[in-house]
Amino acid sequence: MAGKTVSIAELKKELAKREQTLEKLEARRKKLATELRKVEADIAQVKGESKERLEPAVGGQRETGTLRQAVAAVLAGTREALGPKDIAGRLPDVGYVSRSKSLPVMVGQLLSGLSEFRRVARGKYRLSRSRRAGTAAGKRKETAPAAGKKSEG
C-alpha cells in the first residue's frame, strides 16, 4: 500500500486552517475563563465569602465593589509598582469584571486623581503610605501642643 504524497501548498493550506482554528479556540477559552470568574464570584457571594455585590451594571454586567476598591485591592496585593494597563489586567483576579474597552484609561484617570494612590515613576503607581499602613488617607493624629506653647481655649 503506497502512501499519499502531499504538496507543500496543501501543507501550507492545512497549517493556515489549523492556525485559524487555534485562534478561534483561544478566543473562546478567554471568553469562557471570564465567564467562569463571574460564576465563581457569584458563588462566593451567595456563600458570603466575597465583598458586597452591586446591582447589574450597564449591559447586565455585575461588578464587585467599585473600581476604586478593586484598584486598591490589586495594589495592596503586590509589592511592585504597576501601570494602569497592568492593574486593569489584574482586576478580574480581585472580582472586578468590566466589558469596557477603555478600562486601562479609566484606571489611569482614577490613579491620577486620588491621593490614596501614589505615583512612583512615570506611569507606575502604588498605594500611598497611609493606605498601606491601614490608616485612613488624609486623617492626621491628634497631638498635644508643643511644649512652651499655650493652647487656645
OpenMM code with the backbone's topology and positions (N, CA, C; nanometers):
from openmm import Vec3, app, unit

residues = "MET ALA GLY LYS THR VAL SER ILE ALA GLU LEU LYS LYS GLU LEU ALA LYS ARG GLU GLN THR LEU GLU LYS LEU GLU ALA ARG ARG LYS LYS LEU ALA THR GLU LEU ARG LYS VAL GLU ALA ASP ILE ALA GLN VAL LYS GLY GLU SER LYS GLU ARG LEU GLU PRO ALA VAL GLY GLY GLN ARG GLU THR GLY THR LEU ARG GLN ALA VAL ALA ALA VAL LEU ALA GLY THR ARG GLU ALA LEU GLY PRO LYS ASP ILE ALA GLY ARG LEU PRO ASP VAL GLY TYR VAL SER ARG SER LYS SER LEU PRO VAL MET VAL GLY GLN LEU LEU SER GLY LEU SER GLU PHE ARG ARG VAL ALA ARG GLY LYS TYR ARG LEU SER ARG SER ARG ARG ALA GLY THR ALA ALA GLY LYS ARG LYS GLU THR ALA PRO ALA ALA GLY LYS LYS SER GLU GLY".split()
positions = [
    Vec3(0.0846, -0.1170, 0.0000),
    Vec3(0.0000, 0.0000, 0.0000),
    Vec3(0.0892, 0.1234, 0.0000),
    Vec3(0.0751, 0.2069, -0.0972),
    Vec3(0.1586, 0.3255, -0.1137),
    Vec3(0.0986, 0.4427, -0.0369),
    Vec3(0.1863, 0.5271, 0.0229),
    Vec3(0.1420, 0.6448, 0.0980),
    Vec3(0.1050, 0.7577, 0.0035),
    Vec3(0.0124, 0.8432, 0.0467),
    Vec3(-0.0314, 0.9549, -0.0348),
    Vec3(0.0705, 1.0674, -0.0221),
    Vec3(0.1126, 1.1221, -0.1332),
    Vec3(0.2056, 1.2352, -0.1307),
    Vec3(0.1256, 1.3649, -0.1242),
    Vec3(0.1752, 1.4585, -0.0431),
    Vec3(0.1068, 1.5849, -0.0234),
    Vec3(0.2021, 1.6960, -0.0653),
    Vec3(0.1508, 1.7905, -0.1412),
    Vec3(0.2354, 1.9004, -0.1870),
    Vec3(0.2566, 2.0018, -0.0743),
    Vec3(0.3580, 2.0834, -0.0917),
    Vec3(0.3875, 2.1881, 0.0066),
    Vec3(0.2719, 2.2874, 0.0145),
    Vec3(0.2113, 2.3186, -0.0967),
    Vec3(0.0979, 2.4113, -0.0990),
    Vec3(-0.0179, 2.3573, -0.0152),
    Vec3(-0.0433, 2.2267, -0.0270),
    Vec3(-0.1506, 2.1658, 0.0521),
    Vec3(-0.1171, 2.1681, 0.2011),
    Vec3(0.0104, 2.1466, 0.2345),
    Vec3(0.0534, 2.1515, 0.3736),
    Vec3(0.0378, 2.2932, 0.4310),
    Vec3(0.0756, 2.3933, 0.3511),
    Vec3(0.0619, 2.5319, 0.3954),
    Vec3(-0.0844, 2.5667, 0.4176),
    Vec3(-0.1702, 2.5187, 0.3278),
    Vec3(-0.3130, 2.5446, 0.3400),
    Vec3(-0.3686, 2.4805, 0.4676),
    Vec3(-0.3289, 2.3574, 0.4964),
    Vec3(-0.3726, 2.2868, 0.6162),
    Vec3(-0.3208, 2.3565, 0.7428),
    Vec3(-0.1966, 2.4021, 0.7393),
    Vec3(-0.1381, 2.4729, 0.8529),
    Vec3(-0.2135, 2.6029, 0.8803),
    Vec3(-0.2456, 2.6792, 0.7759),
    Vec3(-0.3205, 2.8037, 0.7910),
    Vec3(-0.4587, 2.7763, 0.8505),
    Vec3(-0.5215, 2.6686, 0.8046),
    Vec3(-0.6532, 2.6312, 0.8549),
    Vec3(-0.6466, 2.5987, 1.0046),
    Vec3(-0.5441, 2.5245, 1.0444),
    Vec3(-0.5292, 2.4875, 1.1854),
    Vec3(-0.4968, 2.6092, 1.2725),
    Vec3(-0.4161, 2.7009, 1.2204),
    Vec3(-0.3840, 2.8220, 1.2959),
    Vec3(-0.5089, 2.9065, 1.3176),
    Vec3(-0.5932, 2.9140, 1.2166),
    Vec3(-0.7179, 2.9892, 1.2278),
    Vec3(-0.8099, 2.9237, 1.3314),
    Vec3(-0.8180, 2.7925, 1.3301),
    Vec3(-0.8976, 2.7199, 1.4286),
    Vec3(-0.8429, 2.7436, 1.5692),
    Vec3(-0.7112, 2.7423, 1.5814),
    Vec3(-0.6474, 2.7656, 1.7112),
    Vec3(-0.6809, 2.9047, 1.7649),
    Vec3(-0.6769, 3.0060, 1.6794),
    Vec3(-0.7099, 3.1421, 1.7214),
    Vec3(-0.8536, 3.1504, 1.7731),
    Vec3(-0.9458, 3.0848, 1.7020),
    Vec3(-1.0856, 3.0849, 1.7442),
    Vec3(-1.1021, 3.0147, 1.8788),
    Vec3(-1.0328, 2.9026, 1.8967),
    Vec3(-1.0427, 2.8287, 2.0226),
    Vec3(-0.9833, 2.9068, 2.1393),
    Vec3(-0.8725, 2.9769, 2.1156),
    Vec3(-0.8115, 3.0563, 2.2217),
    Vec3(-0.9020, 3.1726, 2.2620),
    Vec3(-0.9672, 3.2352, 2.1639),
    Vec3(-1.0607, 3.3436, 2.1942),
    Vec3(-1.1791, 3.2905, 2.2744),
    Vec3(-1.2269, 3.1734, 2.2379),
    Vec3(-1.3384, 3.1111, 2.3106),
    Vec3(-1.2962, 3.0761, 2.4535),
    Vec3(-1.1734, 3.0249, 2.4686),
    Vec3(-1.1226, 2.9911, 2.6011),
    Vec3(-1.1154, 3.1153, 2.6901),
    Vec3(-1.0690, 3.2265, 2.6340),
    Vec3(-1.0588, 3.3507, 2.7106),
    Vec3(-1.1977, 3.3972, 2.7558),
    Vec3(-1.2951, 3.3892, 2.6650),
    Vec3(-1.4321, 3.4292, 2.6967),
    Vec3(-1.4907, 3.3390, 2.8053),
    Vec3(-1.4668, 3.2086, 2.7957),
    Vec3(-1.5175, 3.1144, 2.8955),
    Vec3(-1.4502, 3.1342, 3.0313),
    Vec3(-1.3208, 3.1686, 3.0306),
    Vec3(-1.2494, 3.1935, 3.1561),
    Vec3(-1.3093, 3.3139, 3.2278),
    Vec3(-1.3432, 3.4174, 3.1523),
    Vec3(-1.4076, 3.5353, 3.2109),
    Vec3(-1.5430, 3.4972, 3.2686),
    Vec3(-1.6186, 3.4188, 3.1956),
    Vec3(-1.7496, 3.3728, 3.2411),
    Vec3(-1.7345, 3.2893, 3.3687),
    Vec3(-1.6334, 3.2043, 3.3736),
    Vec3(-1.6095, 3.1214, 3.4912),
    Vec3(-1.5762, 3.2070, 3.6128),
    Vec3(-1.4949, 3.3104, 3.5941),
    Vec3(-1.4619, 3.4006, 3.7058),
    Vec3(-1.5887, 3.4673, 3.7600),
    Vec3(-1.6795, 3.5048, 3.6695),
    Vec3(-1.8050, 3.5668, 3.7122),
    Vec3(-1.8879, 3.4685, 3.7942),
    Vec3(-1.8978, 3.3452, 3.7463),
    Vec3(-1.9763, 3.2435, 3.8166),
    Vec3(-1.9148, 3.2149, 3.9536),
    Vec3(-1.7824, 3.2042, 3.9593),
    Vec3(-1.7153, 3.1803, 4.0871),
    Vec3(-1.7383, 3.2962, 4.1840),
    Vec3(-1.7372, 3.4179, 4.1334),
    Vec3(-1.7637, 3.5335, 4.2186),
    Vec3(-1.9072, 3.5305, 4.2694),
    Vec3(-2.0013, 3.4909, 4.1838),
    Vec3(-2.1413, 3.4803, 4.2257),
    Vec3(-2.1579, 3.3722, 4.3321),
    Vec3(-2.0907, 3.2589, 4.3147),
    Vec3(-2.0980, 3.1505, 4.4126),
    Vec3(-2.0412, 3.1967, 4.5464),
    Vec3(-1.9276, 3.2644, 4.5417),
    Vec3(-1.8657, 3.3144, 4.6648),
    Vec3(-1.9568, 3.4144, 4.7341),
    Vec3(-2.0248, 3.4969, 4.6549),
    Vec3(-2.1156, 3.5971, 4.7118),
    Vec3(-2.2327, 3.5286, 4.7811),
    Vec3(-2.2878, 3.4248, 4.7190),
    Vec3(-2.4003, 3.3526, 4.7783),
    Vec3(-2.3568, 3.2841, 4.9075),
    Vec3(-2.2344, 3.2321, 4.9089),
    Vec3(-2.1822, 3.1674, 5.0290),
    Vec3(-2.1424, 3.2683, 5.1359),
    Vec3(-2.1379, 3.3968, 5.0986),
    Vec3(-2.0991, 3.5003, 5.1932),
    Vec3(-1.9488, 3.5159, 5.2049),
    Vec3(-1.8751, 3.4723, 5.1040),
    Vec3(-1.7295, 3.4770, 5.1076),
    Vec3(-1.6707, 3.5961, 5.0342),
    Vec3(-1.7526, 3.6764, 4.9684),
    Vec3(-1.6977, 3.7883, 4.8915),
    Vec3(-1.7543, 3.9192, 4.9436),
    Vec3(-1.7002, 4.0271, 4.8903),
    Vec3(-1.7472, 4.1597, 4.9275),
    Vec3(-1.8893, 4.1803, 4.8759),
    Vec3(-1.9534, 4.2838, 4.9260),
    Vec3(-2.0895, 4.3171, 4.8846),
    Vec3(-2.0944, 4.3404, 4.7341),
    Vec3(-2.1959, 4.2848, 4.6686),
    Vec3(-2.2090, 4.2964, 4.5237),
    Vec3(-2.3032, 4.4098, 4.4882),
    Vec3(-2.2769, 4.4688, 4.3730),
    Vec3(-2.3639, 4.5750, 4.3235),
    Vec3(-2.4710, 4.5154, 4.2341),
    Vec3(-2.5727, 4.5922, 4.2077),
    Vec3(-2.6762, 4.5507, 4.1131),
    Vec3(-2.6141, 4.5416, 3.9740),
    Vec3(-2.6765, 4.4688, 3.8821),
    Vec3(-2.6200, 4.4597, 3.7480),
    Vec3(-2.5953, 4.5971, 3.6869),
    Vec3(-2.4794, 4.6139, 3.6289),
    Vec3(-2.4428, 4.7405, 3.5666),
    Vec3(-2.4931, 4.7414, 3.4232),
    Vec3(-2.4533, 4.8409, 3.3478),
    Vec3(-2.4954, 4.8541, 3.2086),
    Vec3(-2.4587, 4.7271, 3.1331),
    Vec3(-2.5492, 4.6777, 3.0527),
    Vec3(-2.5226, 4.5583, 2.9734),
    Vec3(-2.5389, 4.4298, 3.0524),
    Vec3(-2.5970, 4.4363, 3.1719),
    Vec3(-2.6194, 4.3167, 3.2504),
    Vec3(-2.4947, 4.2677, 3.3213),
    Vec3(-2.3897, 4.3422, 3.3174),
    Vec3(-2.2641, 4.3040, 3.3804),
    Vec3(-2.2716, 4.3277, 3.5306),
    Vec3(-2.2138, 4.2396, 3.6112),
    Vec3(-2.2095, 4.2598, 3.7555),
    Vec3(-2.0662, 4.2865, 3.7956),
    Vec3(-2.0488, 4.3736, 3.8924),
    Vec3(-1.9163, 4.4087, 3.9393),
    Vec3(-1.9116, 4.3930, 4.0903),
    Vec3(-1.7949, 4.3630, 4.1434),
    Vec3(-1.7764, 4.3558, 4.2868),
    Vec3(-1.7192, 4.4880, 4.3334),
    Vec3(-1.7898, 4.5571, 4.4205),
    Vec3(-1.7414, 4.6833, 4.4733),
    Vec3(-1.7273, 4.7880, 4.3642),
    Vec3(-1.6491, 4.8905, 4.3961),
    Vec3(-1.6255, 4.9970, 4.2998),
    Vec3(-1.4904, 4.9767, 4.2338),
    Vec3(-1.4679, 5.0483, 4.1268),
    Vec3(-1.3389, 5.0412, 4.0594),
    Vec3(-1.2288, 5.0862, 4.1552),
    Vec3(-1.2575, 5.1874, 4.2328),
    Vec3(-1.1600, 5.2389, 4.3300),
    Vec3(-1.1189, 5.1297, 4.4293),
    Vec3(-1.2163, 5.0561, 4.4826),
    Vec3(-1.1876, 4.9487, 4.5770),
    Vec3(-1.1083, 4.8361, 4.5101),
    Vec3(-1.1448, 4.8042, 4.3875),
    Vec3(-1.0773, 4.6963, 4.3166),
    Vec3(-0.9324, 4.7327, 4.2856),
    Vec3(-0.9079, 4.8565, 4.2432),
    Vec3(-0.7716, 4.9018, 4.2148),
    Vec3(-0.6888, 4.8986, 4.3427),
    Vec3(-0.7481, 4.9424, 4.4534),
    Vec3(-0.6778, 4.9394, 4.5822),
    Vec3(-0.6446, 4.7954, 4.6217),
    Vec3(-0.7360, 4.7032, 4.5955),
    Vec3(-0.7118, 4.5624, 4.6277),
    Vec3(-0.5979, 4.5054, 4.5441),
    Vec3(-0.5928, 4.5417, 4.4156),
    Vec3(-0.4847, 4.4943, 4.3287),
    Vec3(-0.3509, 4.5472, 4.3785),
    Vec3(-0.3451, 4.6763, 4.4088),
    Vec3(-0.2191, 4.7361, 4.4542),
    Vec3(-0.1802, 4.6864, 4.5930),
    Vec3(-0.2781, 4.6551, 4.6768),
    Vec3(-0.2480, 4.6026, 4.8103),
    Vec3(-0.1904, 4.4616, 4.8012),
    Vec3(-0.2243, 4.3914, 4.6957),
    Vec3(-0.1795, 4.2534, 4.6799),
    Vec3(-0.0433, 4.2378, 4.6143),
    Vec3(0.0267, 4.3463, 4.5896),
    Vec3(0.1575, 4.3370, 4.5254),
    Vec3(0.2535, 4.4374, 4.5880),
    Vec3(0.3822, 4.4068, 4.5815),
    Vec3(0.4832, 4.4980, 4.6332),
    Vec3(0.5389, 4.5873, 4.5225),
    Vec3(0.5157, 4.5493, 4.3985),
    Vec3(0.5704, 4.6256, 4.2867),
    Vec3(0.4765, 4.7381, 4.2436),
    Vec3(0.5340, 4.8394, 4.1830),
    Vec3(0.4541, 4.9482, 4.1265),
    Vec3(0.3969, 4.9004, 3.9936),
    Vec3(0.2719, 4.9325, 3.9685),
    Vec3(0.2039, 4.8864, 3.8476),
    Vec3(0.1499, 5.0037, 3.7680),
    Vec3(0.1387, 4.9833, 3.6368),
    Vec3(0.0777, 5.0813, 3.5493),
    Vec3(-0.0700, 5.0505, 3.5310),
    Vec3(-0.1437, 5.1447, 3.4753),
    Vec3(-0.2884, 5.1251, 3.4562),
    Vec3(-0.3240, 5.0001, 3.3766),
    Vec3(-0.2461, 4.9692, 3.2753),
    Vec3(-0.2736, 4.8515, 3.1929),
    Vec3(-0.2550, 4.7230, 3.2733),
    Vec3(-0.1478, 4.7180, 3.3542),
    Vec3(-0.1233, 4.6012, 3.4389),
    Vec3(-0.2349, 4.5848, 3.5420),
    Vec3(-0.2750, 4.6944, 3.6012),
    Vec3(-0.3805, 4.6905, 3.7027),
    Vec3(-0.5116, 4.6434, 3.6400),
    Vec3(-0.5446, 4.6982, 3.5233),
    Vec3(-0.6685, 4.6583, 3.4548),
    Vec3(-0.6675, 4.5088, 3.4238),
    Vec3(-0.5510, 4.4556, 3.3903),
    Vec3(-0.5396, 4.3131, 3.3618),
    Vec3(-0.5584, 4.2257, 3.4848),
    Vec3(-0.5297, 4.2796, 3.6027),
    Vec3(-0.5417, 4.2033, 3.7268),
    Vec3(-0.6748, 4.2245, 3.7983),
    Vec3(-0.7589, 4.3120, 3.7499),
    Vec3(-0.8875, 4.3386, 3.8152),
    Vec3(-0.9782, 4.2156, 3.8239),
    Vec3(-0.9852, 4.1300, 3.7214),
    Vec3(-1.0691, 4.0101, 3.7358),
    Vec3(-1.0226, 3.9188, 3.8493),
    Vec3(-0.8944, 3.9239, 3.8841),
    Vec3(-0.8429, 3.8409, 3.9925),
    Vec3(-0.8991, 3.8813, 4.1282),
    Vec3(-0.9400, 4.0069, 4.1421),
    Vec3(-0.9995, 4.0534, 4.2679),
    Vec3(-1.1514, 4.0629, 4.2577),
    Vec3(-1.2084, 4.0107, 4.1486),
    Vec3(-1.3533, 4.0036, 4.1348),
    Vec3(-1.4181, 4.1179, 4.0609),
    Vec3(-1.3407, 4.2094, 4.0047),
    Vec3(-1.3985, 4.3216, 3.9311),
    Vec3(-1.3958, 4.2872, 3.7827),
    Vec3(-1.5124, 4.2789, 3.7232),
    Vec3(-1.5230, 4.2423, 3.5822),
    Vec3(-1.5899, 4.3564, 3.5071),
    Vec3(-1.5322, 4.3940, 3.3951),
    Vec3(-1.5877, 4.5020, 3.3148),
    Vec3(-1.5739, 4.4675, 3.1674),
    Vec3(-1.6709, 4.5069, 3.0899),
    Vec3(-1.6651, 4.4876, 2.9449),
    Vec3(-1.6061, 4.6084, 2.8735),
    Vec3(-1.5717, 4.7089, 2.9486),
    Vec3(-1.5228, 4.8331, 2.8904),
    Vec3(-1.3922, 4.8103, 2.8147),
    Vec3(-1.3854, 4.8630, 2.6944),
    Vec3(-1.2621, 4.8548, 2.6164),
    Vec3(-1.1620, 4.9599, 2.6624),
    Vec3(-1.2107, 5.0581, 2.7368),
    Vec3(-1.1228, 5.1654, 2.7830),
    Vec3(-1.0927, 5.1532, 2.9325),
    Vec3(-1.0985, 5.0319, 2.9858),
    Vec3(-1.0742, 5.0118, 3.1280),
    Vec3(-0.9363, 5.0625, 3.1711),
    Vec3(-0.8275, 5.0365, 3.0978),
    Vec3(-0.6979, 5.0918, 3.1394),
    Vec3(-0.6978, 5.2447, 3.1472),
    Vec3(-0.7730, 5.3101, 3.0597),
    Vec3(-0.7833, 5.4565, 3.0621),
    Vec3(-0.8573, 5.5008, 3.1882),
    Vec3(-0.9657, 5.4312, 3.2202),
    Vec3(-1.0419, 5.4635, 3.3404),
    Vec3(-0.9565, 5.4436, 3.4654),
    Vec3(-0.8780, 5.3358, 3.4679),
    Vec3(-0.7889, 5.3098, 3.5816),
    Vec3(-0.6856, 5.4212, 3.5924),
    Vec3(-0.6289, 5.4634, 3.4795),
    Vec3(-0.5295, 5.5707, 3.4798),
    Vec3(-0.5863, 5.7014, 3.5331),
    Vec3(-0.7080, 5.7335, 3.4945),
    Vec3(-0.7721, 5.8551, 3.5440),
    Vec3(-0.7965, 5.8462, 3.6939),
    Vec3(-0.8385, 5.7300, 3.7393),
    Vec3(-0.8626, 5.7097, 3.8812),
    Vec3(-0.7331, 5.7244, 3.9616),
    Vec3(-0.6264, 5.6640, 3.9119),
    Vec3(-0.4977, 5.6685, 3.9813),
    Vec3(-0.4443, 5.8107, 3.9937),
    Vec3(-0.4580, 5.8870, 3.8868),
    Vec3(-0.4011, 6.0222, 3.8872),
    Vec3(-0.4852, 6.1218, 3.9663),
    Vec3(-0.6091, 6.0869, 3.9929),
    Vec3(-0.6970, 6.1828, 4.0576),
    Vec3(-0.7178, 6.1637, 4.2071),
    Vec3(-0.6625, 6.0590, 4.2655),
    Vec3(-0.6878, 6.0323, 4.4067),
    Vec3(-0.5584, 6.0264, 4.4866),
    Vec3(-0.5619, 6.0803, 4.6065),
    Vec3(-0.4416, 6.0854, 4.6896),
    Vec3(-0.4084, 5.9507, 4.7532),
    Vec3(-0.5011, 5.8559, 4.7508),
    Vec3(-0.4705, 5.7261, 4.8100),
    Vec3(-0.3767, 5.6428, 4.7218),
    Vec3(-0.3559, 5.6872, 4.5982),
    Vec3(-0.2620, 5.6218, 4.5080),
    Vec3(-0.1450, 5.7164, 4.4833),
    Vec3(-0.0249, 5.6643, 4.4934),
    Vec3(0.0947, 5.7472, 4.4814),
    Vec3(0.1702, 5.7098, 4.3546),
    Vec3(0.2060, 5.8103, 4.2767),
    Vec3(0.2849, 5.7891, 4.1560),
    Vec3(0.4317, 5.7762, 4.1963),
    Vec3(0.4955, 5.6640, 4.1605),
    Vec3(0.6347, 5.6415, 4.1991),
    Vec3(0.7303, 5.6543, 4.0813),
    Vec3(0.6775, 5.6447, 3.9618),
    Vec3(0.7550, 5.6627, 3.8389),
    Vec3(0.6551, 5.6935, 3.7287),
    Vec3(0.7073, 5.7266, 3.6133),
    Vec3(0.6171, 5.7590, 3.5024),
    Vec3(0.5281, 5.6390, 3.4714),
    Vec3(0.3993, 5.6566, 3.4915),
    Vec3(0.3028, 5.5517, 3.4605),
    Vec3(0.2994, 5.4373, 3.5600),
    Vec3(0.3632, 5.4502, 3.6758),
    Vec3(0.3663, 5.3439, 3.7766),
    Vec3(0.3128, 5.3981, 3.9091),
    Vec3(0.2258, 5.3200, 3.9724),
    Vec3(0.1585, 5.3649, 4.0941),
    Vec3(0.1635, 5.2572, 4.2020),
    Vec3(0.1532, 5.3046, 4.3272),
    Vec3(0.1399, 5.2205, 4.4453),
    Vec3(0.0341, 5.2829, 4.5341),
    Vec3(-0.0062, 5.2074, 4.6356),
    Vec3(-0.0924, 5.2668, 4.7367),
    Vec3(-0.0098, 5.3678, 4.8148),
    Vec3(-0.0720, 5.4755, 4.8601),
    Vec3(0.0010, 5.5725, 4.9403),
    Vec3(0.0383, 5.5079, 5.0732),
    Vec3(0.1352, 5.5636, 5.1411),
    Vec3(0.1844, 5.5043, 5.2660),
    Vec3(0.0742, 5.4916, 5.3705),
    Vec3(-0.0112, 5.5922, 5.3791),
    Vec3(-0.1171, 5.5876, 5.4797),
    Vec3(-0.2130, 5.4721, 5.4533),
    Vec3(-0.2388, 5.4406, 5.3266),
    Vec3(-0.3283, 5.3289, 5.2930),
    Vec3(-0.2619, 5.1949, 5.3225),
    Vec3(-0.1307, 5.1851, 5.2928),
    Vec3(-0.0608, 5.0599, 5.3190),
    Vec3(-0.0506, 5.0335, 5.4687),
    Vec3(-0.0388, 5.1392, 5.5479),
    Vec3(-0.0268, 5.1246, 5.6929),
    Vec3(-0.1615, 5.0947, 5.7578),
    Vec3(-0.2698, 5.1097, 5.6814),
    Vec3(-0.4022, 5.0792, 5.7337),
    Vec3(-0.4749, 5.1978, 5.7924),
    Vec3(-0.4165, 5.3171, 5.7843),
    Vec3(-0.4850, 5.4365, 5.8333),
    Vec3(-0.5630, 5.4991, 5.7201),
    Vec3(-0.6619, 5.5759, 5.7537),
    Vec3(-0.7419, 5.6419, 5.6503),
    Vec3(-0.6603, 5.7531, 5.5866),
    Vec3(-0.6679, 5.7637, 5.4570),
    Vec3(-0.5930, 5.8674, 5.3858),
    Vec3(-0.6453, 6.0043, 5.4239),
    Vec3(-0.5533, 6.0952, 5.4508),
    Vec3(-0.5922, 6.2321, 5.4778),
    Vec3(-0.6174, 6.2628, 5.6245),
    Vec3(-0.6270, 6.1623, 5.7096),
    Vec3(-0.6511, 6.1877, 5.8513),
    Vec3(-0.5174, 6.1963, 5.9237),
    Vec3(-0.5090, 6.2902, 6.0161),
    Vec3(-0.3873, 6.3066, 6.0942),
    Vec3(-0.4180, 6.2760, 6.2398),
    Vec3(-0.3141, 6.2329, 6.3101),
    Vec3(-0.3308, 6.2041, 6.4518),
    Vec3(-0.3445, 6.3342, 6.5282),
    Vec3(-0.4279, 6.3310, 6.6310),
    Vec3(-0.4407, 6.4453, 6.7204),
    Vec3(-0.3166, 6.4475, 6.8090),
    Vec3(-0.2499, 6.5600, 6.8193),
    Vec3(-0.1312, 6.5701, 6.9029),
    Vec3(-0.1483, 6.6819, 7.0025),
    Vec3(-0.0779, 6.6692, 7.1121),
    Vec3(-0.0804, 6.7747, 7.2144),
    Vec3(0.0015, 6.8919, 7.1654),
    Vec3(-0.0279, 7.0135, 7.2138),
    Vec3(0.0514, 7.1287, 7.1710),
    Vec3(0.1967, 7.1119, 7.2122),
    Vec3(0.2862, 7.1708, 7.1362),
    Vec3(0.4291, 7.1607, 7.1649),
    Vec3(0.4577, 7.2280, 7.2982),
    Vec3(0.5628, 7.1796, 7.3647),
    Vec3(0.5997, 7.2343, 7.4964),
    Vec3(0.6328, 7.3828, 7.4843),
    Vec3(0.5891, 7.4612, 7.5807),
    Vec3(0.6189, 7.6033, 7.5808),
    Vec3(0.5172, 7.6856, 7.5052),
    Vec3(0.4247, 7.6256, 7.4336),
    Vec3(0.3232, 7.6984, 7.3592),
    Vec3(0.1901, 7.6844, 7.4305),
    Vec3(0.1186, 7.7919, 7.4366),
    Vec3(-0.0122, 7.7897, 7.5012),
    Vec3(-0.1169, 7.7413, 7.4010),
    Vec3(-0.2078, 7.6596, 7.4506),
    Vec3(-0.3169, 7.6167, 7.3648),
    Vec3(-0.4289, 7.7156, 7.3757),
    Vec3(-0.5034, 7.7289, 7.2663),
    Vec3(-0.6158, 7.8213, 7.2651),
    Vec3(-0.7323, 7.7590, 7.3398),
    Vec3(-0.8045, 7.8375, 7.4126),
    Vec3(-0.9183, 7.7790, 7.4770),
    Vec3(-0.9719, 7.8534, 7.5857),
] * unit.nanometer
topology = app.Topology()
chain = topology.addChain("A")
for resn in residues:
    res = topology.addResidue(resn, chain)
    for name in ("N", "CA", "C"):
        topology.addAtom(name, app.Element.getBySymbol(name[0]), res)
